[in-house]
């Protein structure tokens, strides 16, 4: 099964949605309005993120993600 050439399930949708999702994933937390950079270190500014151990690093999958407008 590890040699499967199948794409992830989200890749079998509208090609425009797939491209947009891939771009958001590549941007990661830079696409989030909660991101701030302090002394060249990215930090999550969301008040619900109490640990403040930097950016969660998972971009649009982050539970604190808010799209920058």
PyMOL commands that place a pseudoatom at each C-alpha (Angstrom):
pseudoatom trace, name=CA, resn=UNK, resi=1, chain=A, elem=C, hetatm=0, pos=[0.000, 0.000, 0.000]
pseudoatom trace, name=CA, resn=UNK, resi=2, chain=A, elem=C, hetatm=0, pos=[2.922, 2.378, 0.595]
pseudoatom trace, name=CA, resn=UNK, resi=3, chain=A, elem=C, hetatm=0, pos=[3.748, 2.196, -3.122]
pseudoatom trace, name=CA, resn=UNK, resi=4, chain=A, elem=C, hetatm=0, pos=[0.349, 3.569, -4.129]
pseudoatom trace, name=CA, resn=UNK, resi=5, chain=A, elem=C, hetatm=0, pos=[0.371, 6.302, -6.772]
pseudoatom trace, name=CA, resn=UNK, resi=6, chain=A, elem=C, hetatm=0, pos=[-3.080, 7.584, -5.783]
pseudoatom trace, name=CA, resn=UNK, resi=7, chain=A, elem=C, hetatm=0, pos=[-3.439, 11.284, -5.034]
pseudoatom trace, name=CA, resn=UNK, resi=8, chain=A, elem=C, hetatm=0, pos=[-4.918, 12.594, -1.778]
pseudoatom trace, name=CA, resn=UNK, resi=9, chain=A, elem=C, hetatm=0, pos=[-8.721, 12.771, -1.824]
pseudoatom trace, name=CA, resn=UNK, resi=10, chain=A, elem=C, hetatm=0, pos=[-8.830, 16.588, -2.070]
pseudoatom trace, name=CA, resn=UNK, resi=11, chain=A, elem=C, hetatm=0, pos=[-6.997, 16.440, -5.421]
pseudoatom trace, name=CA, resn=UNK, resi=12, chain=A, elem=C, hetatm=0, pos=[-10.020, 14.914, -7.161]
pseudoatom trace, name=CA, resn=UNK, resi=13, chain=A, elem=C, hetatm=0, pos=[-12.050, 18.142, -7.076]
pseudoatom trace, name=CA, resn=UNK, resi=14, chain=A, elem=C, hetatm=0, pos=[-12.258, 21.284, -9.152]
pseudoatom trace, name=CA, resn=UNK, resi=15, chain=A, elem=C, hetatm=0, pos=[-8.699, 22.046, -10.365]
pseudoatom trace, name=CA, resn=UNK, resi=16, chain=A, elem=C, hetatm=0, pos=[-9.013, 25.700, -9.276]
pseudoatom trace, name=CA, resn=UNK, resi=17, chain=A, elem=C, hetatm=0, pos=[-9.832, 24.624, -5.709]
pseudoatom trace, name=CA, resn=UNK, resi=18, chain=A, elem=C, hetatm=0, pos=[-6.883, 22.234, -5.686]
pseudoatom trace, name=CA, resn=UNK, resi=19, chain=A, elem=C, hetatm=0, pos=[-4.498, 24.966, -6.845]
pseudoatom trace, name=CA, resn=UNK, resi=20, chain=A, elem=C, hetatm=0, pos=[-5.852, 27.419, -4.265]
pseudoatom trace, name=CA, resn=UNK, resi=21, chain=A, elem=C, hetatm=0, pos=[-5.529, 24.857, -1.468]
pseudoatom trace, name=CA, resn=UNK, resi=22, chain=A, elem=C, hetatm=0, pos=[-1.953, 24.018, -2.498]
pseudoatom trace, name=CA, resn=UNK, resi=23, chain=A, elem=C, hetatm=0, pos=[-1.060, 27.718, -2.507]
pseudoatom trace, name=CA, resn=UNK, resi=24, chain=A, elem=C, hetatm=0, pos=[-2.543, 28.195, 0.971]
pseudoatom trace, name=CA, resn=UNK, resi=25, chain=A, elem=C, hetatm=0, pos=[-0.678, 25.144, 2.237]
pseudoatom trace, name=CA, resn=UNK, resi=26, chain=A, elem=C, hetatm=0, pos=[2.598, 26.486, 0.818]
pseudoatom trace, name=CA, resn=UNK, resi=27, chain=A, elem=C, hetatm=0, pos=[2.001, 29.878, 2.447]
pseudoatom trace, name=CA, resn=UNK, resi=28, chain=A, elem=C, hetatm=0, pos=[1.263, 28.195, 5.745]
pseudoatom trace, name=CA, resn=UNK, resi=29, chain=A, elem=C, hetatm=0, pos=[0.839, 30.645, 8.594]
pseudoatom trace, name=CA, resn=UNK, resi=30, chain=A, elem=C, hetatm=0, pos=[1.877, 33.597, 6.419]
pseudoatom trace, name=CA, resn=UNK, resi=31, chain=A, elem=C, hetatm=0, pos=[-1.703, 33.577, 5.091]
pseudoatom trace, name=CA, resn=UNK, resi=32, chain=A, elem=C, hetatm=0, pos=[-3.140, 33.980, 8.589]
pseudoatom trace, name=CA, resn=UNK, resi=33, chain=A, elem=C, hetatm=0, pos=[-4.107, 37.346, 10.052]
pseudoatom trace, name=CA, resn=UNK, resi=34, chain=A, elem=C, hetatm=0, pos=[-2.965, 36.149, 13.506]
pseudoatom trace, name=CA, resn=UNK, resi=35, chain=A, elem=C, hetatm=0, pos=[0.670, 36.020, 12.448]
pseudoatom trace, name=CA, resn=UNK, resi=36, chain=A, elem=C, hetatm=0, pos=[3.090, 38.636, 13.753]
pseudoatom trace, name=CA, resn=UNK, resi=37, chain=A, elem=C, hetatm=0, pos=[6.857, 38.685, 13.357]
pseudoatom trace, name=CA, resn=UNK, resi=38, chain=A, elem=C, hetatm=0, pos=[8.835, 39.690, 16.449]
pseudoatom trace, name=CA, resn=UNK, resi=39, chain=A, elem=C, hetatm=0, pos=[12.621, 39.919, 16.101]
pseudoatom trace, name=CA, resn=UNK, resi=40, chain=A, elem=C, hetatm=0, pos=[12.468, 37.820, 12.926]
pseudoatom trace, name=CA, resn=UNK, resi=41, chain=A, elem=C, hetatm=0, pos=[10.544, 35.080, 14.745]
pseudoatom trace, name=CA, resn=UNK, resi=42, chain=A, elem=C, hetatm=0, pos=[6.986, 34.297, 13.627]
pseudoatom trace, name=CA, resn=UNK, resi=43, chain=A, elem=C, hetatm=0, pos=[4.499, 34.239, 16.479]
pseudoatom trace, name=CA, resn=UNK, resi=44, chain=A, elem=C, hetatm=0, pos=[0.814, 33.351, 16.655]
pseudoatom trace, name=CA, resn=UNK, resi=45, chain=A, elem=C, hetatm=0, pos=[-1.065, 36.341, 18.041]
pseudoatom trace, name=CA, resn=UNK, resi=46, chain=A, elem=C, hetatm=0, pos=[-4.385, 34.578, 18.547]
pseudoatom trace, name=CA, resn=UNK, resi=47, chain=A, elem=C, hetatm=0, pos=[-5.565, 34.962, 22.143]
pseudoatom trace, name=CA, resn=UNK, resi=48, chain=A, elem=C, hetatm=0, pos=[-6.695, 31.319, 22.252]
pseudoatom trace, name=CA, resn=UNK, resi=49, chain=A, elem=C, hetatm=0, pos=[-3.121, 30.145, 21.667]
pseudoatom trace, name=CA, resn=UNK, resi=50, chain=A, elem=C, hetatm=0, pos=[-1.934, 30.232, 25.274]
pseudoatom trace, name=CA, resn=UNK, resi=51, chain=A, elem=C, hetatm=0, pos=[1.315, 28.318, 24.737]
pseudoatom trace, name=CA, resn=UNK, resi=52, chain=A, elem=C, hetatm=0, pos=[2.726, 30.924, 22.298]
pseudoatom trace, name=CA, resn=UNK, resi=53, chain=A, elem=C, hetatm=0, pos=[5.438, 28.531, 21.195]
pseudoatom trace, name=CA, resn=UNK, resi=54, chain=A, elem=C, hetatm=0, pos=[5.727, 30.260, 17.869]
pseudoatom trace, name=CA, resn=UNK, resi=55, chain=A, elem=C, hetatm=0, pos=[3.606, 29.565, 14.858]
pseudoatom trace, name=CA, resn=UNK, resi=56, chain=A, elem=C, hetatm=0, pos=[1.717, 26.270, 14.896]
pseudoatom trace, name=CA, resn=UNK, resi=57, chain=A, elem=C, hetatm=0, pos=[3.304, 25.608, 11.496]
pseudoatom trace, name=CA, resn=UNK, resi=58, chain=A, elem=C, hetatm=0, pos=[0.361, 23.935, 9.868]
pseudoatom trace, name=CA, resn=UNK, resi=59, chain=A, elem=C, hetatm=0, pos=[-1.152, 26.853, 8.007]
pseudoatom trace, name=CA, resn=UNK, resi=60, chain=A, elem=C, hetatm=0, pos=[-4.783, 26.552, 6.982]
pseudoatom trace, name=CA, resn=UNK, resi=61, chain=A, elem=C, hetatm=0, pos=[-5.191, 23.389, 9.039]
pseudoatom trace, name=CA, resn=UNK, resi=62, chain=A, elem=C, hetatm=0, pos=[-4.463, 25.341, 12.229]
pseudoatom trace, name=CA, resn=UNK, resi=63, chain=A, elem=C, hetatm=0, pos=[-7.438, 25.706, 14.534]
pseudoatom trace, name=CA, resn=UNK, resi=64, chain=A, elem=C, hetatm=0, pos=[-6.485, 29.368, 15.054]
pseudoatom trace, name=CA, resn=UNK, resi=65, chain=A, elem=C, hetatm=0, pos=[-6.311, 30.193, 11.337]
pseudoatom trace, name=CA, resn=UNK, resi=66, chain=A, elem=C, hetatm=0, pos=[-8.072, 33.371, 10.221]
pseudoatom trace, name=CA, resn=UNK, resi=67, chain=A, elem=C, hetatm=0, pos=[-7.722, 34.315, 6.581]
pseudoatom trace, name=CA, resn=UNK, resi=68, chain=A, elem=C, hetatm=0, pos=[-5.928, 37.613, 6.056]
pseudoatom trace, name=CA, resn=UNK, resi=69, chain=A, elem=C, hetatm=0, pos=[-8.142, 40.013, 4.161]
for i in range(1, 69): cmd.bond("trace and resi %d" % i, "trace and resi %d" % (i + 1))
show_as sticks, trace
zoom trace
